[in-house]
Amino acid sequence: SLIWEPFFTTKGSGRGTGLGLSVVARVVREHGGRIELLPSRMGTEERPGARFRIVLPGAQDNPAEITEPIVGRARRVLVVEDEEAIREMIRTELADRGYQTRAVASAEDALAAIDAAEQPFDALVTDVVMPGMDGITLAHQLCERFPRLSVVIVSGFIPERVDDLDPAWQVVHKPFQIEQLATALRRALVHRALDDEATGPRTIPPPS
């Protein structure tokens, strides 16, 4: 069925990328589960939409001891993604890896979260194509305010704007596996740490 294919959508222009369901299906399969489209009375003018059932394997009675260290080490990460399914998937997966994550749906919400935060964020993970300000513009604005901010760009629409990307940023193309994103985030944080070590501390300018 076409509903599982990336970029397939029945929404009007500008109302969705068609990636949400394909990403959810891939994550479910990677965890050994399955996702099913359920028959229902939904999908009519009175009740638009569809219902799905996700089946995941249960935990083992005696799970093996986890020896891999938590890689996040309480780093604070701001996730900006307008597709709710993808946003929640990124947030929960990064939280499971030890990151303190805050997830918002737009660049404007991200700016508000930055201004309200008691502590600065260590990294930004952002989509590119969103209503309002796009993710690349957001990343440039935040890096001007916070030069130590690590950035991961997540999108299927990058090639035409490749010249706008900072060489220090990491790029992950949709659709992606969560480990690709986790690896890109680690690289972005390491790159920034090495840069800070080489150049010394920098003064963060106050917001304009």
VOPAGU-2260 file (C-alpha; in pm, 1 decimal, decimal comma):
REM VOPAGU-2260
SITE   aa  ch    i         X         Y         Z
SITE  SER   A    0       0,0       0,0       0,0
SITE  LEU   A    1     120,9     351,0     -79,0
SITE  ILE   A    2      51,3     475,7     274,0
SITE  TRP   A    3     377,0     315,4     395,2
SITE  GLU   A    4     589,6     482,1     126,6
SITE  PRO   A    5     803,8     787,6     216,2
SITE  PHE   A    6     666,7    1121,1      90,9
SITE  PHE   A    7     320,0     979,6      13,7
SITE  THR   A    8      47,6    1200,1     159,8
SITE  THR   A    9    -319,3    1272,2     102,7
SITE  LYS   A   10    -290,5    1614,0     264,1
SITE  GLY   A   11    -296,4    1930,8      62,8
SITE  SER   A   12      12,2    2123,0     -43,9
SITE  GLY   A   13     216,1    2253,3     248,7
SITE  ARG   A   14      30,2    2042,5     507,4
SITE  GLY   A   15     266,5    1748,5     541,8
SITE  THR   A   16     572,9    1575,0     399,6
SITE  GLY   A   17     438,5    1218,9     394,7
SITE  LEU   A   18     723,1    1095,8     615,5
SITE  GLY   A   19     551,4    1047,1     951,2
SITE  LEU   A   20     392,4     706,5     891,4
SITE  SER   A   21     690,6     563,7     701,2
SITE  VAL   A   22     927,7     661,5     983,3
SITE  VAL   A   23     696,6     513,3    1248,2
SITE  ALA   A   24     667,5     188,9    1047,8
SITE  ARG   A   25    1045,8     163,5    1014,4
SITE  VAL   A   26    1102,2     220,5    1386,7
SITE  VAL   A   27     842,2     -43,7    1473,7
SITE  ARG   A   28    1004,4    -297,3    1238,4
SITE  GLU   A   29    1350,8    -223,2    1379,6
SITE  HIS   A   30    1215,1    -315,5    1723,0
SITE  GLY   A   31    1081,4    -647,6    1594,3
SITE  GLY   A   32     719,6    -537,1    1583,5
SITE  ARG   A   33     452,9    -468,4    1325,5
SITE  ILE   A   34     205,8    -191,5    1247,8
SITE  GLU   A   35    -139,3    -262,5    1103,9
SITE  LEU   A   36    -403,3     -44,1     943,3
SITE  LEU   A   37    -734,1    -118,2    1115,9
SITE  PRO   A   38   -1072,1    -109,7     941,9
SITE  SER   A   39   -1302,4     149,1    1092,4
SITE  ARG   A   40   -1568,9     403,4    1017,5
SITE  MET   A   41   -1303,4     673,4    1019,8
SITE  GLY   A   42   -1192,8     828,0     695,2
SITE  THR   A   43   -1532,4     983,6     624,8
SITE  GLU   A   44   -1616,8    1352,0     618,8
SITE  GLU   A   45   -1768,3    1315,6     966,0
SITE  ARG   A   46   -1466,7    1133,2    1112,9
SITE  PRO   A   47   -1153,8    1199,4     905,5
SITE  GLY   A   48    -840,0     998,3     973,7
SITE  ALA   A   49    -735,3     636,6    1020,9
SITE  ARG   A   50    -662,3     390,3    1303,2
SITE  PHE   A   51    -349,5     179,2    1340,7
SITE  ARG   A   52    -239,1     -96,5    1576,4
SITE  ILE   A   53     125,0    -137,4    1678,4
SITE  VAL   A   54     239,6    -474,0    1814,8
SITE  LEU   A   55     579,6    -495,6    1985,7
SITE  PRO   A   56     755,8    -795,1    2143,0
SITE  GLY   A   57     753,4    -811,1    2522,3
SITE  ALA   A   58    1062,1    -763,9    2737,1
SITE  GLN   A   59    1267,5   -1068,4    2833,4
SITE  ASP   A   60    1213,4   -1217,2    3178,2
SITE  ASN   A   61    1586,8   -1191,8    3247,5
SITE  PRO   A   62    1720,2    -915,0    3025,8
SITE  ALA   A   63    2094,1    -907,1    2973,4
SITE  GLU   A   64    2284,1    -656,9    3180,0
SITE  ILE   A   65    2328,4    -330,4    2994,8
SITE  THR   A   66    2698,6    -254,3    2967,5
SITE  GLU   A   67    2694,7      25,0    2709,2
SITE  PRO   A   68    2740,0     361,7    2883,2
SITE  ILE   A   69    2480,8     631,7    2841,1
SITE  VAL   A   70    2626,9     853,2    2570,8
SITE  GLY   A   71    2413,2    1159,4    2633,2
SITE  ARG   A   72    2565,2    1240,5    2971,3
SITE  ALA   A   73    2278,9    1480,8    3043,5
SITE  ARG   A   74    2353,2    1700,4    2741,0
SITE  ARG   A   75    2060,4    1932,0    2671,0
SITE  VAL   A   76    1914,9    1892,1    2321,1
SITE  LEU   A   77    1645,2    2101,8    2154,7
SITE  VAL   A   78    1448,8    1909,2    1889,5
SITE  VAL   A   79    1252,6    2108,2    1629,1
SITE  GLU   A   80    1022,4    1905,0    1401,9
SITE  ASP   A   81     671,9    1989,9    1280,8
SITE  GLU   A   82     568,8    1625,8    1219,7
SITE  GLU   A   83     445,5    1502,2    1558,6
SITE  ALA   A   84     527,9    1134,0    1504,9
SITE  ILE   A   85     887,0    1208,0    1403,8
SITE  ARG   A   86     926,9    1468,3    1679,2
SITE  GLU   A   87     816,3    1228,5    1951,9
SITE  MET   A   88    1025,8     944,8    1812,3
SITE  ILE   A   89    1341,0    1160,1    1816,3
SITE  ARG   A   90    1264,2    1294,7    2163,5
SITE  THR   A   91    1209,0     955,1    2324,5
SITE  GLU   A   92    1500,7     784,3    2149,8
SITE  LEU   A   93    1745,4    1057,3    2251,1
SITE  ALA   A   94    1609,1    1056,5    2606,1
SITE  ASP   A   95    1672,3     680,4    2620,3
SITE  ARG   A   96    2034,2     757,4    2530,7
SITE  GLY   A   97    2075,5     992,1    2825,1
SITE  TYR   A   98    2003,0    1327,7    2664,1
SITE  GLN   A   99    1779,2    1588,1    2825,7
SITE  THR   A  100    1546,6    1662,6    2536,7
SITE  ARG   A  101    1295,8    1938,2    2472,6
SITE  ALA   A  102    1086,6    1894,8    2156,7
SITE  VAL   A  103     890,1    2171,0    1983,1
SITE  ALA   A  104     696,6    2197,5    1656,8
SITE  SER   A  105     833,4    2517,9    1500,8
SITE  ALA   A  106    1125,2    2757,9    1488,3
SITE  GLU   A  107     917,6    3016,3    1670,7
SITE  ASP   A  108     850,6    2768,7    1953,1
SITE  ALA   A  109    1222,3    2689,1    1959,5
SITE  LEU   A  110    1314,3    3055,3    2007,3
SITE  ALA   A  111    1062,8    3080,2    2290,7
SITE  ALA   A  112    1204,6    2765,6    2453,4
SITE  ILE   A  113    1557,6    2905,5    2426,1
SITE  ASP   A  114    1455,2    3233,5    2589,5
SITE  ALA   A  115    1269,4    3054,0    2870,5
SITE  ALA   A  116    1540,5    2796,4    2943,6
SITE  GLU   A  117    1728,1    2831,0    3271,8
SITE  GLN   A  118    2034,8    2663,9    3117,9
SITE  PRO   A  119    2159,2    2687,4    2757,6
SITE  PHE   A  120    2109,5    2396,6    2521,2
SITE  ASP   A  121    2413,2    2200,6    2406,0
SITE  ALA   A  122    2271,0    2093,5    2070,9
SITE  LEU   A  123    1998,4    2167,9    1818,8
SITE  VAL   A  124    1835,9    1892,6    1611,0
SITE  THR   A  125    1609,9    2054,9    1353,8
SITE  ASP   A  126    1407,0    1980,4    1044,9
SITE  VAL   A  127    1444,7    2220,6     751,2
SITE  VAL   A  128    1103,1    2259,8     587,7
SITE  MET   A  129     854,7    2383,5     848,2
SITE  PRO   A  130     575,6    2641,2     862,2
SITE  GLY   A  131     720,7    2984,5     932,2
SITE  MET   A  132    1096,5    3011,3     973,5
SITE  ASP   A  133    1291,7    2720,3     823,3
SITE  GLY   A  134    1539,8    2512,8    1020,9
SITE  ILE   A  135    1854,8    2639,2     849,7
SITE  THR   A  136    1767,2    3001,9     923,0
SITE  LEU   A  137    1688,0    2904,1    1281,9
SITE  ALA   A  138    2022,8    2727,5    1319,8
SITE  HIS   A  139    2214,5    3030,2    1191,0
SITE  GLN   A  140    2030,0    3264,1    1428,0
SITE  LEU   A  141    2091,7    3042,9    1730,3
SITE  CYS   A  142    2457,9    2987,8    1644,7
SITE  GLU   A  143    2507,0    3364,6    1632,6
SITE  ARG   A  144    2368,6    3385,9    1985,9
SITE  PHE   A  145    2528,0    3064,5    2112,7
SITE  PRO   A  146    2855,2    2994,4    1927,0
SITE  ARG   A  147    2908,4    2667,6    2116,5
SITE  LEU   A  148    2577,5    2520,3    2002,0
SITE  SER   A  149    2611,9    2189,9    1814,7
SITE  VAL   A  150    2374,4    2146,8    1519,4
SITE  VAL   A  151    2222,2    1846,9    1342,6
SITE  ILE   A  152    2009,3    1917,8    1034,8
SITE  VAL   A  153    1746,0    1650,6     962,7
SITE  SER   A  154    1563,4    1676,7     631,0
SITE  GLY   A  155    1488,4    1530,3     292,2
SITE  PHE   A  156    1516,2    1873,5     129,9
SITE  ILE   A  157    1877,9    1988,9     156,9
SITE  PRO   A  158    2074,5    1975,3    -174,5
SITE  GLU   A  159    1950,9    2308,7    -309,9
SITE  ARG   A  160    2061,7    2481,8      12,5
SITE  VAL   A  161    2386,7    2297,4      74,0
SITE  ASP   A  162    2584,7    2623,4      50,3
SITE  ASP   A  163    2387,7    2757,2     348,4
SITE  LEU   A  164    2513,6    2482,5     579,1
SITE  ASP   A  165    2793,7    2544,8     826,7
SITE  PRO   A  166    3077,3    2290,0     782,7
SITE  ALA   A  167    3057,1    2210,4    1155,6
SITE  TRP   A  168    2695,3    2096,3    1127,5
SITE  GLN   A  169    2596,8    1734,5    1084,7
SITE  VAL   A  170    2332,8    1638,6     825,8
SITE  VAL   A  171    2093,0    1342,0     842,1
SITE  HIS   A  172    1869,1    1269,3     544,2
SITE  LYS   A  173    1510,1    1149,0     581,6
SITE  PRO   A  174    1403,2     875,0     605,2
SITE  PHE   A  175    1668,6     773,8     857,4
SITE  GLN   A  176    1743,4     515,2    1122,5
SITE  ILE   A  177    1761,1     649,4    1475,8
SITE  GLU   A  178    2118,9     527,3    1517,3
SITE  GLN   A  179    2220,2     748,9    1223,9
SITE  LEU   A  180    2079,0    1047,9    1408,7
SITE  ALA   A  181    2241,3     946,4    1737,6
SITE  THR   A  182    2578,2     910,0    1564,5
SITE  ALA   A  183    2543,1    1249,6    1396,0
SITE  LEU   A  184    2458,3    1411,3    1729,4
SITE  ARG   A  185    2762,1    1256,4    1897,8
SITE  ARG   A  186    2983,7    1378,3    1613,4
SITE  ALA   A  187    2840,8    1729,8    1635,6
SITE  LEU   A  188    2905,9    1744,4    2009,9
SITE  VAL   A  189    3258,8    1605,9    1973,5
SITE  HIS   A  190    3336,3    1849,8    1690,7
SITE  ARG   A  191    3224,9    2142,3    1905,6
SITE  ALA   A  192    3422,7    2017,5    2206,3
SITE  LEU   A  193    3740,4    1984,7    1998,8
SITE  ASP   A  194    3684,0    2329,1    1849,4
SITE  ASP   A  195    3641,3    2481,0    2196,0
SITE  GLU   A  196    3957,8    2308,5    2314,2
SITE  ALA   A  197    4154,4    2447,6    2019,7
SITE  THR   A  198    4025,1    2805,0    2031,6
SITE  GLY   A  199    3955,5    2850,3    2401,2
SITE  PRO   A  200    3638,7    2981,9    2565,3
SITE  ARG   A  201    3425,9    3228,6    2374,1
SITE  THR   A  202    3192,8    3496,1    2499,3
SITE  ILE   A  203    2825,5    3439,2    2423,6
SITE  PRO   A  204    2664,5    3766,2    2314,7
SITE  PRO   A  205    2336,9    3868,4    2479,2
SITE  PRO   A  206    2018,0    3829,1    2272,7
SITE  SER   A  207    1942,8    4128,5    2052,6
